[in-house]
Amino acid sequence: MRAIADILQSFEPISLAQMESVKLMNRIDTKYAVPMAVLPLILEAAKADYYIQEIDGKRIATYDTMYYDTDTLDMYARHQ
């Protein structure tokens, strides 16, 4: 099975400038938890219908998310 980075390189890229033309489209973020072993299969199936955003030649970006809540996760509990 090909490595994830190799699969991402096989996607057609889309730049930030090109994204300007589609920024008014509805965006829906849906998150799924899947085993890492399944991810290459999902990516291979998706590449015919999706682009990958490329910024400064990079297709993989790291980011940190900071969640503000109490130690007992009160805001999360109230939201649920």
Biopython code that builds the backbone (N, CA, C, O; Angstrom):
import numpy as np
from Bio.PDB.StructureBuilder import StructureBuilder

atoms = [
    (1, "MET", "N", (0.852, -1.183, 0.000)),
    (1, "MET", "CA", (0.000, 0.000, 0.000)),
    (1, "MET", "C", (0.898, 1.247, 0.000)),
    (1, "MET", "O", (1.874, 1.319, 0.748)),
    (2, "ARG", "N", (0.564, 2.199, -0.827)),
    (2, "ARG", "CA", (1.392, 3.398, -0.931)),
    (2, "ARG", "C", (1.297, 4.244, 0.328)),
    (2, "ARG", "O", (0.268, 4.266, 1.003)),
    (3, "ALA", "N", (2.371, 4.929, 0.629)),
    (3, "ALA", "CA", (2.393, 5.821, 1.785)),
    (3, "ALA", "C", (1.445, 6.998, 1.544)),
    (3, "ALA", "O", (1.211, 7.398, 0.403)),
    (4, "ILE", "N", (0.912, 7.538, 2.621)),
    (4, "ILE", "CA", (-0.051, 8.639, 2.526)),
    (4, "ILE", "C", (0.542, 9.829, 1.780)),
    (4, "ILE", "O", (-0.130, 10.412, 0.929)),
    (5, "ALA", "N", (1.782, 10.201, 2.080)),
    (5, "ALA", "CA", (2.414, 11.335, 1.393)),
    (5, "ALA", "C", (2.491, 11.092, -0.109)),
    (5, "ALA", "O", (2.298, 12.022, -0.893)),
    (6, "ASP", "N", (2.770, 9.856, -0.524)),
    (6, "ASP", "CA", (2.821, 9.531, -1.956)),
    (6, "ASP", "C", (1.441, 9.675, -2.600)),
    (6, "ASP", "O", (1.318, 10.175, -3.718)),
    (7, "ILE", "N", (0.432, 9.241, -1.898)),
    (7, "ILE", "CA", (-0.932, 9.350, -2.433)),
    (7, "ILE", "C", (-1.315, 10.820, -2.573)),
    (7, "ILE", "O", (-1.903, 11.212, -3.581)),
    (8, "LEU", "N", (-0.987, 11.637, -1.572)),
    (8, "LEU", "CA", (-1.307, 13.062, -1.640)),
    (8, "LEU", "C", (-0.601, 13.733, -2.813)),
    (8, "LEU", "O", (-1.144, 14.670, -3.398)),
    (9, "GLN", "N", (0.577, 13.281, -3.163)),
    (9, "GLN", "CA", (1.287, 13.839, -4.322)),
    (9, "GLN", "C", (0.580, 13.504, -5.633)),
    (9, "GLN", "O", (0.773, 14.194, -6.634)),
    (10, "SER", "N", (-0.232, 12.457, -5.636)),
    (10, "SER", "CA", (-0.914, 12.068, -6.876)),
    (10, "SER", "C", (-2.216, 12.832, -7.111)),
    (10, "SER", "O", (-2.803, 12.728, -8.188)),
    (11, "PHE", "N", (-2.675, 13.601, -6.115)),
    (11, "PHE", "CA", (-3.865, 14.441, -6.281)),
    (11, "PHE", "C", (-3.522, 15.636, -7.174)),
    (11, "PHE", "O", (-2.380, 16.096, -7.194)),
    (12, "GLU", "N", (-4.518, 16.131, -7.910)),
    (12, "GLU", "CA", (-4.358, 17.390, -8.631)),
    (12, "GLU", "C", (-4.314, 18.508, -7.588)),
    (12, "GLU", "O", (-5.144, 18.530, -6.679)),
    (13, "PRO", "N", (-3.357, 19.438, -7.705)),
    (13, "PRO", "CA", (-3.283, 20.508, -6.706)),
    (13, "PRO", "C", (-4.232, 21.660, -7.014)),
    (13, "PRO", "O", (-4.667, 21.845, -8.151)),
    (14, "ILE", "N", (-4.542, 22.428, -5.974)),
    (14, "ILE", "CA", (-5.266, 23.679, -6.127)),
    (14, "ILE", "C", (-4.567, 24.694, -5.226)),
    (14, "ILE", "O", (-4.253, 24.400, -4.073)),
    (15, "SER", "N", (-4.326, 25.886, -5.763)),
    (15, "SER", "CA", (-3.601, 26.913, -5.020)),
    (15, "SER", "C", (-4.567, 27.810, -4.248)),
    (15, "SER", "O", (-5.779, 27.761, -4.458)),
    (16, "LEU", "N", (-4.016, 28.625, -3.356)),
    (16, "LEU", "CA", (-4.852, 29.593, -2.642)),
    (16, "LEU", "C", (-5.522, 30.551, -3.616)),
    (16, "LEU", "O", (-6.689, 30.901, -3.441)),
    (17, "ALA", "N", (-4.792, 30.976, -4.643)),
    (17, "ALA", "CA", (-5.365, 31.888, -5.642)),
    (17, "ALA", "C", (-6.541, 31.230, -6.367)),
    (17, "ALA", "O", (-7.562, 31.874, -6.609)),
    (18, "GLN", "N", (-6.398, 29.965, -6.708)),
    (18, "GLN", "CA", (-7.485, 29.248, -7.383)),
    (18, "GLN", "C", (-8.682, 29.055, -6.450)),
    (18, "GLN", "O", (-9.824, 29.010, -6.906)),
    (19, "MET", "N", (-8.424, 28.944, -5.165)),
    (19, "MET", "CA", (-9.503, 28.781, -4.191)),
    (19, "MET", "C", (-10.395, 30.014, -4.124)),
    (19, "MET", "O", (-11.550, 29.911, -3.712)),
    (20, "GLU", "N", (-9.885, 31.175, -4.519)),
    (20, "GLU", "CA", (-10.690, 32.401, -4.515)),
    (20, "GLU", "C", (-11.949, 32.242, -5.364)),
    (20, "GLU", "O", (-12.994, 32.803, -5.037)),
    (21, "SER", "N", (-11.850, 31.481, -6.449)),
    (21, "SER", "CA", (-12.998, 31.327, -7.341)),
    (21, "SER", "C", (-14.065, 30.401, -6.773)),
    (21, "SER", "O", (-15.192, 30.384, -7.269)),
    (22, "VAL", "N", (-13.731, 29.637, -5.747)),
    (22, "VAL", "CA", (-14.713, 28.711, -5.165)),
    (22, "VAL", "C", (-15.044, 29.053, -3.716)),
    (22, "VAL", "O", (-15.739, 28.291, -3.044)),
    (23, "LYS", "N", (-14.554, 30.192, -3.229)),
    (23, "LYS", "CA", (-14.726, 30.497, -1.809)),
    (23, "LYS", "C", (-16.181, 30.744, -1.414)),
    (23, "LYS", "O", (-16.517, 30.659, -0.233)),
    (24, "LEU", "N", (-17.045, 31.046, -2.374)),
    (24, "LEU", "CA", (-18.441, 31.287, -2.041)),
    (24, "LEU", "C", (-19.272, 30.004, -2.043)),
    (24, "LEU", "O", (-20.472, 30.026, -1.766)),
    (25, "MET", "N", (-18.624, 28.905, -2.354)),
    (25, "MET", "CA", (-19.338, 27.638, -2.318)),
    (25, "MET", "C", (-19.643, 27.279, -0.869)),
    (25, "MET", "O", (-18.931, 27.702, 0.042)),
    (26, "ASN", "N", (-20.689, 26.507, -0.659)),
    (26, "ASN", "CA", (-20.988, 26.033, 0.690)),
    (26, "ASN", "C", (-19.888, 25.090, 1.142)),
    (26, "ASN", "O", (-19.458, 24.208, 0.397)),
    (27, "ARG", "N", (-19.446, 25.286, 2.358)),
    (27, "ARG", "CA", (-18.400, 24.432, 2.902)),
    (27, "ARG", "C", (-18.987, 23.655, 4.062)),
    (27, "ARG", "O", (-19.593, 24.217, 4.974)),
    (28, "ILE", "N", (-18.794, 22.369, 4.004)),
    (28, "ILE", "CA", (-19.250, 21.500, 5.075)),
    (28, "ILE", "C", (-18.056, 20.699, 5.550)),
    (28, "ILE", "O", (-17.420, 19.999, 4.761)),
    (29, "ASP", "N", (-17.748, 20.797, 6.827)),
    (29, "ASP", "CA", (-16.682, 19.995, 7.414)),
    (29, "ASP", "C", (-17.324, 18.832, 8.153)),
    (29, "ASP", "O", (-18.087, 19.019, 9.101)),
    (30, "THR", "N", (-17.006, 17.660, 7.710)),
    (30, "THR", "CA", (-17.468, 16.454, 8.387)),
    (30, "THR", "C", (-16.242, 15.667, 8.774)),
    (30, "THR", "O", (-15.373, 15.409, 7.940)),
    (31, "LYS", "N", (-16.167, 15.290, 10.011)),
    (31, "LYS", "CA", (-14.996, 14.576, 10.502)),
    (31, "LYS", "C", (-15.368, 13.138, 10.823)),
    (31, "LYS", "O", (-16.441, 12.863, 11.360)),
    (32, "TYR", "N", (-14.470, 12.232, 10.487)),
    (32, "TYR", "CA", (-14.671, 10.826, 10.758)),
    (32, "TYR", "C", (-13.415, 10.275, 11.430)),
    (32, "TYR", "O", (-12.302, 10.705, 11.127)),
    (33, "ALA", "N", (-13.593, 9.349, 12.316)),
    (33, "ALA", "CA", (-12.469, 8.629, 12.914)),
    (33, "ALA", "C", (-12.377, 7.284, 12.205)),
    (33, "ALA", "O", (-13.310, 6.482, 12.238)),
    (34, "VAL", "N", (-11.243, 7.054, 11.570)),
    (34, "VAL", "CA", (-11.026, 5.782, 10.869)),
    (34, "VAL", "C", (-9.643, 5.253, 11.240)),
    (34, "VAL", "O", (-8.754, 6.032, 11.583)),
    (35, "PRO", "N", (-9.462, 3.974, 11.176)),
    (35, "PRO", "CA", (-8.131, 3.416, 11.436)),
    (35, "PRO", "C", (-7.135, 3.916, 10.378)),
    (35, "PRO", "O", (-7.491, 4.059, 9.209)),
    (36, "MET", "N", (-5.917, 4.176, 10.783)),
    (36, "MET", "CA", (-4.884, 4.668, 9.850)),
    (36, "MET", "C", (-4.702, 3.724, 8.660)),
    (36, "MET", "O", (-4.365, 4.166, 7.562)),
    (37, "ALA", "N", (-4.922, 2.449, 8.875)),
    (37, "ALA", "CA", (-4.754, 1.482, 7.788)),
    (37, "ALA", "C", (-5.780, 1.687, 6.678)),
    (37, "ALA", "O", (-5.549, 1.274, 5.542)),
    (38, "VAL", "N", (-6.914, 2.321, 6.992)),
    (38, "VAL", "CA", (-7.979, 2.549, 6.011)),
    (38, "VAL", "C", (-7.760, 3.854, 5.245)),
    (38, "VAL", "O", (-8.261, 3.997, 4.130)),
    (39, "LEU", "N", (-7.024, 4.806, 5.817)),
    (39, "LEU", "CA", (-6.845, 6.115, 5.185)),
    (39, "LEU", "C", (-6.303, 6.046, 3.759)),
    (39, "LEU", "O", (-6.839, 6.743, 2.897)),
    (40, "PRO", "N", (-5.282, 5.255, 3.457)),
    (40, "PRO", "CA", (-4.829, 5.203, 2.054)),
    (40, "PRO", "C", (-5.929, 4.780, 1.085)),
    (40, "PRO", "O", (-5.993, 5.287, -0.035)),
    (41, "LEU", "N", (-6.783, 3.869, 1.496)),
    (41, "LEU", "CA", (-7.880, 3.428, 0.623)),
    (41, "LEU", "C", (-8.872, 4.560, 0.378)),
    (41, "LEU", "O", (-9.359, 4.733, -0.739)),
    (42, "ILE", "N", (-9.169, 5.323, 1.416)),
    (42, "ILE", "CA", (-10.091, 6.451, 1.283)),
    (42, "ILE", "C", (-9.497, 7.512, 0.363)),
    (42, "ILE", "O", (-10.180, 8.029, -0.521)),
    (43, "LEU", "N", (-8.232, 7.832, 0.571)),
    (43, "LEU", "CA", (-7.574, 8.843, -0.269)),
    (43, "LEU", "C", (-7.530, 8.417, -1.729)),
    (43, "LEU", "O", (-7.789, 9.227, -2.619)),
    (44, "GLU", "N", (-7.207, 7.160, -1.981)),
    (44, "GLU", "CA", (-7.172, 6.672, -3.368)),
    (44, "GLU", "C", (-8.546, 6.817, -4.021)),
    (44, "GLU", "O", (-8.642, 7.189, -5.191)),
    (45, "ALA", "N", (-9.596, 6.529, -3.278)),
    (45, "ALA", "CA", (-10.950, 6.642, -3.822)),
    (45, "ALA", "C", (-11.354, 8.091, -4.047)),
    (45, "ALA", "O", (-12.128, 8.381, -4.959)),
    (46, "ALA", "N", (-10.840, 9.004, -3.229)),
    (46, "ALA", "CA", (-11.250, 10.411, -3.297)),
    (46, "ALA", "C", (-10.524, 11.209, -4.371)),
    (46, "ALA", "O", (-11.036, 12.239, -4.809)),
    (47, "LYS", "N", (-9.368, 10.774, -4.801)),
    (47, "LYS", "CA", (-8.552, 11.633, -5.672)),
    (47, "LYS", "C", (-9.167, 11.907, -7.042)),
    (47, "LYS", "O", (-8.767, 12.859, -7.712)),
    (48, "ALA", "N", (-10.114, 11.109, -7.463)),
    (48, "ALA", "CA", (-10.775, 11.373, -8.745)),
    (48, "ALA", "C", (-11.747, 12.547, -8.652)),
    (48, "ALA", "O", (-12.094, 13.148, -9.669)),
    (49, "ASP", "N", (-12.186, 12.874, -7.442)),
    (49, "ASP", "CA", (-13.215, 13.899, -7.269)),
    (49, "ASP", "C", (-12.768, 15.118, -6.484)),
    (49, "ASP", "O", (-13.524, 16.084, -6.374)),
    (50, "TYR", "N", (-11.553, 15.101, -5.931)),
    (50, "TYR", "CA", (-11.099, 16.181, -5.063)),
    (50, "TYR", "C", (-9.718, 16.665, -5.463)),
    (50, "TYR", "O", (-8.916, 15.925, -6.031)),
    (51, "TYR", "N", (-9.462, 17.930, -5.151)),
    (51, "TYR", "CA", (-8.133, 18.518, -5.291)),
    (51, "TYR", "C", (-7.481, 18.540, -3.912)),
    (51, "TYR", "O", (-8.143, 18.346, -2.892)),
    (52, "ILE", "N", (-6.185, 18.776, -3.903)),
    (52, "ILE", "CA", (-5.499, 18.980, -2.638)),
    (52, "ILE", "C", (-4.892, 20.370, -2.648)),
    (52, "ILE", "O", (-4.247, 20.770, -3.617)),
    (53, "GLN", "N", (-5.099, 21.094, -1.575)),
    (53, "GLN", "CA", (-4.565, 22.454, -1.506)),
    (53, "GLN", "C", (-3.053, 22.396, -1.321)),
    (53, "GLN", "O", (-2.532, 21.675, -0.470)),
    (54, "GLU", "N", (-2.377, 23.175, -2.140)),
    (54, "GLU", "CA", (-0.918, 23.221, -2.084)),
    (54, "GLU", "C", (-0.503, 24.659, -1.814)),
    (54, "GLU", "O", (-0.889, 25.574, -2.541)),
    (55, "ILE", "N", (0.284, 24.847, -0.769)),
    (55, "ILE", "CA", (0.768, 26.175, -0.389)),
    (55, "ILE", "C", (2.280, 26.121, -0.294)),
    (55, "ILE", "O", (2.837, 25.335, 0.472)),
    (56, "ASP", "N", (2.941, 26.962, -1.078)),
    (56, "ASP", "CA", (4.407, 26.995, -1.112)),
    (56, "ASP", "C", (4.996, 25.608, -1.363)),
    (56, "ASP", "O", (6.003, 25.233, -0.762)),
    (57, "GLY", "N", (4.360, 24.857, -2.251)),
    (57, "GLY", "CA", (4.858, 23.537, -2.611)),
    (57, "GLY", "C", (4.564, 22.453, -1.592)),
    (57, "GLY", "O", (5.004, 21.315, -1.755)),
    (58, "LYS", "N", (3.830, 22.787, -0.545)),
    (58, "LYS", "CA", (3.543, 21.802, 0.502)),
    (58, "LYS", "C", (2.082, 21.376, 0.456)),
    (58, "LYS", "O", (1.184, 22.196, 0.268)),
    (59, "ARG", "N", (1.869, 20.095, 0.629)),
    (59, "ARG", "CA", (0.513, 19.547, 0.628)),
    (59, "ARG", "C", (0.097, 19.030, 1.995)),
    (59, "ARG", "O", (-1.059, 18.658, 2.192)),
    (60, "ILE", "N", (1.014, 19.004, 2.926)),
    (60, "ILE", "CA", (0.715, 18.592, 4.287)),
    (60, "ILE", "C", (1.072, 19.761, 5.191)),
    (60, "ILE", "O", (2.202, 20.248, 5.164)),
    (61, "ALA", "N", (0.121, 20.208, 5.983)),
    (61, "ALA", "CA", (0.344, 21.334, 6.890)),
    (61, "ALA", "C", (0.023, 20.888, 8.316)),
    (61, "ALA", "O", (-0.916, 20.128, 8.552)),
    (62, "THR", "N", (0.805, 21.366, 9.234)),
    (62, "THR", "CA", (0.520, 21.077, 10.633)),
    (62, "THR", "C", (-0.117, 22.300, 11.263)),
    (62, "THR", "O", (0.132, 23.429, 10.841)),
    (63, "TYR", "N", (-0.920, 22.076, 12.247)),
    (63, "TYR", "CA", (-1.522, 23.181, 12.984)),
    (63, "TYR", "C", (-1.838, 22.710, 14.388)),
    (63, "TYR", "O", (-1.965, 21.513, 14.648)),
    (64, "ASP", "N", (-1.960, 23.655, 15.273)),
    (64, "ASP", "CA", (-2.323, 23.369, 16.651)),
    (64, "ASP", "C", (-3.660, 24.024, 16.933)),
    (64, "ASP", "O", (-3.918, 25.141, 16.487)),
    (65, "THR", "N", (-4.499, 23.339, 17.664)),
    (65, "THR", "CA", (-5.782, 23.873, 18.067)),
    (65, "THR", "C", (-5.798, 23.963, 19.582)),
    (65, "THR", "O", (-5.439, 23.015, 20.280)),
    (66, "MET", "N", (-6.219, 25.113, 20.078)),
    (66, "MET", "CA", (-6.323, 25.282, 21.514)),
    (66, "MET", "C", (-7.789, 25.414, 21.879)),
    (66, "MET", "O", (-8.494, 26.284, 21.367)),
    (67, "TYR", "N", (-8.234, 24.556, 22.757)),
    (67, "TYR", "CA", (-9.604, 24.581, 23.215)),
    (67, "TYR", "C", (-9.645, 25.195, 24.609)),
    (67, "TYR", "O", (-8.870, 24.819, 25.489)),
    (68, "TYR", "N", (-10.541, 26.125, 24.796)),
    (68, "TYR", "CA", (-10.704, 26.764, 26.096)),
    (68, "TYR", "C", (-11.884, 26.115, 26.805)),
    (68, "TYR", "O", (-13.013, 26.170, 26.319)),
    (69, "ASP", "N", (-11.627, 25.517, 27.924)),
    (69, "ASP", "CA", (-12.668, 24.872, 28.706)),
    (69, "ASP", "C", (-12.144, 24.727, 30.128)),
    (69, "ASP", "O", (-10.989, 25.045, 30.411)),
    (70, "THR", "N", (-12.973, 24.261, 30.983)),
    (70, "THR", "CA", (-12.544, 24.016, 32.359)),
    (70, "THR", "C", (-11.871, 22.646, 32.431)),
    (70, "THR", "O", (-11.947, 21.863, 31.485)),
    (71, "ASP", "N", (-11.226, 22.364, 33.536)),
    (71, "ASP", "CA", (-10.581, 21.057, 33.712)),
    (71, "ASP", "C", (-11.587, 19.914, 33.649)),
    (71, "ASP", "O", (-11.237, 18.790, 33.290)),
    (72, "THR", "N", (-12.826, 20.202, 33.996)),
    (72, "THR", "CA", (-13.869, 19.166, 33.981)),
    (72, "THR", "C", (-14.724, 19.229, 32.706)),
    (72, "THR", "O", (-15.779, 18.599, 32.638)),
    (73, "LEU", "N", (-14.275, 19.981, 31.705)),
    (73, "LEU", "CA", (-14.933, 20.083, 30.388)),
    (73, "LEU", "C", (-16.376, 20.561, 30.473)),
    (73, "LEU", "O", (-17.250, 20.040, 29.780)),
    (74, "ASP", "N", (-16.621, 21.554, 31.324)),
    (74, "ASP", "CA", (-17.989, 22.075, 31.514)),
    (74, "ASP", "C", (-18.601, 22.637, 30.232)),
    (74, "ASP", "O", (-19.780, 22.403, 29.968)),
    (75, "MET", "N", (-17.835, 23.369, 29.435)),
    (75, "MET", "CA", (-18.409, 23.954, 28.211)),
    (75, "MET", "C", (-18.781, 22.863, 27.225)),
    (75, "MET", "O", (-19.818, 22.937, 26.565)),
    (76, "TYR", "N", (-17.938, 21.857, 27.130)),
    (76, "TYR", "CA", (-18.263, 20.730, 26.249)),
    (76, "TYR", "C", (-19.552, 20.059, 26.712)),
    (76, "TYR", "O", (-20.435, 19.788, 25.898)),
    (77, "ALA", "N", (-19.668, 19.792, 28.001)),
    (77, "ALA", "CA", (-20.855, 19.129, 28.548)),
    (77, "ALA", "C", (-22.106, 19.963, 28.300)),
    (77, "ALA", "O", (-23.149, 19.417, 27.942)),
    (78, "ARG", "N", (-22.017, 21.268, 28.483)),
    (78, "ARG", "CA", (-23.188, 22.132, 28.252)),
    (78, "ARG", "C", (-23.582, 22.153, 26.781)),
    (78, "ARG", "O", (-24.766, 22.201, 26.450)),
    (79, "HIS", "N", (-22.587, 22.118, 25.902)),
    (79, "HIS", "CA", (-22.862, 22.109, 24.469)),
    (79, "HIS", "C", (-23.606, 20.837, 24.071)),
    (79, "HIS", "O", (-24.521, 20.874, 23.249)),
    (80, "GLN", "N", (-23.212, 19.735, 24.650)),
    (80, "GLN", "CA", (-23.842, 18.456, 24.320)),
    (80, "GLN", "C", (-25.230, 18.383, 24.896)),
    (80, "GLN", "O", (-25.919, 17.378, 24.722)),
]
sb = StructureBuilder()
sb.init_structure("model")
sb.init_model(0)
sb.init_chain("A")
sb.init_seg("    ")
for serial, (resi, resn, name, xyz) in enumerate(atoms, 1):
    if name == "N":
        sb.init_residue(resn, " ", resi, " ")
    sb.init_atom(name, np.array(xyz, "f"), 0.0, 1.0, " ", f" {name:<3s}", serial, name[0])
structure = sb.get_structure()
